[in-house]
């Protein structure tokens, strides 16, 4: 069974360390796309920089060969990127048949959600990164059957998915909790009430989908007439 892993690594050991250290509040997120070629992370959302400054800094980053501004809005900058060279982590992911589900970079480091075919592939990826000097930290592992084999991947909105991932990665659901609603509210720059509603609605959607799927897999017995 496939599994998902939440991993982290320092900004200097992955991509765009120059951009992420440009000024406080800069955030880079890999746009979710269906890859039609071998390039990984071809599109990025960048927040915390204006359009002119952001694209200029991106083009000057040593990791980047070329960058093009595709769209600019209050939500940030959507850019396409051609990378200067392969990165050991991305090479390891390709070698071990893994997928990058989500990638978020800030001045504190990169957090990635990765899907592997099995635990052995995750272990191989970790060993390859260690051998290449990449300080990959595995924060959390969970099975991915719910998102791979079922229809749950389309249940959540993007905002709900991002909030629940941040809550899960931060330890909101852990016992004891290692993050609070207030912490998450500050991360997303919204009120405590808004974060609470996002979490409740997202969890309700997941539960509804899971329980409905259970009913379809295990229908109640029909009494003979």
C-alpha positions in Angstrom: 0.0 0.0 0.0 1.3 3.5 -0.8 2.0 5.9 1.9 2.4 9.7 2.4 5.3 11.3 4.3 5.6 14.8 5.6 9.2 15.9 5.4 11.2 19.0 6.1 14.6 20.4 5.2 16.5 23.6 5.6 16.0 26.3 2.9 19.7 26.3 2.0 19.5 22.6 1.2 16.6 22.7 -1.4 15.4 25.4 -3.7 15.3 29.2 -3.7 17.1 30.0 -0.4 17.9 33.5 -1.8 14.2 34.2 -2.5 13.0 32.9 0.9 15.6 35.0 2.7 14.8 38.1 0.8 12.5 39.6 3.4 10.1 38.5 6.2 6.9 36.8 5.2 8.0 35.4 1.8 6.4 32.1 1.0 6.8 29.8 -2.0 4.3 27.0 -2.8 4.5 24.5 -5.6 1.4 24.6 -7.8 -0.3 21.3 -8.0 -0.3 20.1 -11.7 -0.4 16.9 -13.6 3.2 16.5 -14.9 3.4 15.8 -18.7 7.2 15.8 -18.8 10.1 15.1 -16.4 10.2 18.6 -14.8 9.3 18.8 -11.1 7.8 22.0 -9.6 7.5 23.9 -12.9 4.9 26.4 -11.5 5.1 28.2 -8.2 3.0 30.6 -6.1 5.0 33.3 -4.4 3.6 35.5 -1.7 5.3 38.3 0.2 6.9 40.0 -2.9 5.4 42.3 -5.4 5.4 41.3 -9.1 8.4 43.4 -10.3 10.6 42.7 -7.4 9.6 39.0 -7.2 10.3 38.1 -10.8 13.6 40.0 -10.7 14.7 38.2 -7.6 13.6 34.9 -9.0 15.5 35.3 -12.2 18.6 36.2 -10.2 18.4 33.1 -8.0 21.2 30.7 -8.7 18.7 27.8 -8.8 16.8 29.3 -11.7 17.7 29.5 -15.4 14.5 31.3 -16.5 11.3 32.5 -14.9 8.2 34.0 -16.3 5.4 35.8 -14.6 2.1 34.2 -15.5 -0.3 36.0 -13.2 -0.3 38.5 -10.3 -3.2 38.9 -7.8 -3.8 39.6 -4.2 -3.1 35.9 -3.6 0.4 36.2 -4.9 2.5 35.6 -8.1 2.1 32.6 -10.3 5.3 31.9 -12.1 6.8 29.3 -14.4 10.4 28.2 -13.6 13.1 26.4 -15.5 15.6 25.0 -12.9 19.3 25.3 -13.3 20.1 21.7 -12.3 18.6 18.6 -10.7 18.4 18.5 -7.0 19.5 15.3 -5.1 16.1 15.1 -3.3 14.1 15.4 -6.6 16.4 12.9 -8.2 15.8 10.5 -5.3 12.0 11.0 -5.7 12.2 10.1 -9.4 14.4 7.1 -8.7 12.0 5.8 -6.0 8.8 6.4 -7.9 7.5 9.1 -5.5 5.2 12.0 -6.1 5.4 15.5 -4.7 1.9 16.3 -3.4 2.7 19.6 -1.8 5.7 21.8 -1.3 5.8 25.0 0.8 9.0 27.0 1.5 9.5 29.8 4.0 12.6 31.3 5.6 12.3 28.6 8.3 12.7 25.8 5.7 10.8 23.6 3.2 7.9 21.3 4.2 7.0 18.7 1.6 4.2 16.1 1.4 5.4 13.1 -0.6 3.7 9.9 -1.7 5.7 6.7 -2.0 4.7 3.3 -3.4 5.7 1.7 -0.1 7.8 2.1 3.0 11.0 0.7 1.4 10.9 3.4 -1.3 10.7 6.0 1.4 13.7 4.4 3.2 15.7 4.4 -0.1 14.9 8.1 -0.7 16.1 9.0 2.8 19.3 7.0 2.3 20.0 8.7 -1.1 19.4 12.1 0.4 21.7 11.4 3.4 24.4 10.2 1.0 24.1 13.5 -0.9 24.3 15.6 2.2 20.7 16.6 2.2 19.3 16.9 5.8 15.9 15.4 5.2 13.7 15.1 8.3 10.7 12.7 8.2 8.1 14.4 10.4 5.1 12.1 9.8 4.1 9.0 7.9 0.5 7.8 7.2 -1.1 5.4 4.7 -2.4 7.0 1.5 -5.2 4.5 0.7 -7.9 7.1 1.4 -6.6 9.5 -1.2 -5.2 7.0 -3.8 -7.9 4.3 -3.9 -11.0 6.3 -3.0 -12.5 9.6 -4.1 -11.4 11.6 -1.0 -8.8 13.6 -3.0 -11.6 15.7 -4.4 -13.6 16.1 -1.2 -11.7 19.1 0.3 -11.4 22.6 -1.0 -7.8 23.8 -1.5 -8.1 26.0 1.6 -9.5 23.2 3.7 -6.8 20.8 2.5 -4.0 23.3 3.3 -5.4 24.1 6.7 -5.8 20.4 7.7 -2.3 19.5 6.5 -0.9 22.4 8.5 -2.9 21.3 11.5 -1.8 17.7 11.1 1.9 18.5 10.5 1.9 21.0 13.4 0.5 18.5 15.9 -3.0 20.0 16.4 -4.5 16.4 16.4 -1.7 15.0 18.5 -2.1 14.0 22.2 -1.0 16.3 23.8 -1.4 19.0 21.1 1.8 20.7 20.0 0.0 23.6 18.2 -3.1 25.5 18.9 -5.9 27.3 16.9 -4.2 30.6 17.7 -0.9 29.3 16.2 -2.7 28.2 13.0 -4.6 31.4 12.8 -1.4 33.4 12.9 0.1 31.1 10.2 -2.8 31.8 7.9 -3.4 35.4 9.0 -7.1 34.8 9.8 -9.1 34.7 13.0 -9.3 31.8 15.5 -13.0 31.4 14.5 -12.1 31.1 10.8 -9.5 28.4 11.4 -11.8 26.5 13.7 -14.6 26.5 11.0 -12.1 25.4 8.3 -11.0 22.5 10.4 -14.5 21.4 11.4 -15.9 21.6 7.9 -12.9 19.8 6.4 -13.1 17.0 9.0 -16.8 16.8 8.4 -16.3 16.4 4.7 -13.7 13.7 5.2 -15.8 11.8 7.6 -18.9 12.0 5.4 -16.9 10.7 2.4 -15.2 7.9 4.4 -18.4 6.8 6.1 -20.3 6.9 2.8 -17.5 4.8 1.2 -17.8 2.3 4.0 -21.5 2.0 3.4 -20.9 1.3 -0.3 -18.2 -1.3 0.4 -20.2 -2.9 3.2 -23.9 -2.5 2.5 -26.3 -3.7 5.2 -27.7 -7.3 4.8 -31.0 -7.5 3.0 -33.6 -9.5 5.0 -35.4 -12.2 2.9 -39.0 -11.4 2.3 
